[in-house]
Amino acid sequence: LKLARRDYEQLKLSIMNLDGNSTDDTSPTYKVFEEGANTLSKEETMRLAQRQLKFIQGLQAALIRIENKTYGICRETGKLIPAERLRAVPHATLSIEAKNEERK
């Protein structure tokens, strides 16, 4: 959780740095390309930050489920989620079967 939060903070700083980069002293053509690249980079960084925040929230919810002794129980089937899945996705609330059914 600490590492995830640190990564999130770094992404936020990166977004702020992209806002501060200026191309005022360059040629107009380069400026257009540079601004386009910065916009794409900023959008991607924002998407990564949002994904990281969602991951942090999932981990926090998993900690609450551990306290409530409901961690590792599928919220759809009520069955235990296999340990391999929980190792791969520690914040999982659905078994593989329930996740596949959800996608249909």
N, C-alpha and C positions, 0 to 999 in steps of 0.2 A: 504494500500500500504506500509506503514511504517513497519507493522508487517510482511508482506510478504518479504520485503527486509531484515529485521532482521533475519528471518528464513533462507533465502538464504545465508546470511553471516555466520551463524552458521554452515550450511551444508558445506560451503567451508572450514571453519576452521576444521571441523571434518575430511574432506578428507585429509587436510594437516597433521593432527595428526596421521591418519592411515599410512601415508607415513613415519612418524618418529618413529613408534613403531618397535622395533627390537627384534629379538629372537636369537641374536648371542650367548648368554650365556646359551642356553637350549639344551636339547638332540636333535639329528637329527630327530627322529620320531616326537616329539612334534613340532619341527620347521616346518616340512612339513604341519602338520595339522593346525598350527597357521597361517602360510602364506596363506594357502588355505582359511581359515576363514576370514583373513584380506582382501584378494582379493575380496571375495564375499561381505563383508561388504563395502569395498570401492566402488565396482561397484553399489551396492544398494544406497549408499549415493550419488554417482555421478548421478544416475538416479533421485533420489529425488531432487537434486540441479537443474538438467536440467528442471524437471517438475515445480519447484518453479520459475525458471527464465521465463519459458513460461507463467506461471500464472501472474507474474509481468508485462510482456510485454502485456498480454491481458488486464490487469487493466489500463496500460498506454494508450493503444489504446482506451479503453472505455472512459477515461477522455477526449481524443481528440474528440471522437464522441459526448460527452456531450457539449463540446465547440462549435462543428459544428452543434449542434442541430439535430444530426442523431442517438443519443443513443436510443436504444429500438425499432429501426426499423429493421425488417428482411432484410438482404442484398439480399435475393433471391426473396421474395414475395413482399417486400415493405410494408407489414402490420406491425402493432404494435406487439411487442413481449409481451406476458402477464407478468404482474408485478411479479407473482409467480416465473416464470422462471428467471427473472432478479434478484430476491432476492436469488435464489438458485445458479445462475451462472451470476454474475454481468458483466462479460465480453462477454456474449453471443451475437452473431451477427446473429444467425439463430433462427427462431421459432422452436418449437418441430416438427411441420409438415415438415418444410424445412430440418431439421436435419435428420429426418427419411427418407426422399426422397434421401438425400445425401448418406446415407448408402446403398441404394439399388443398 
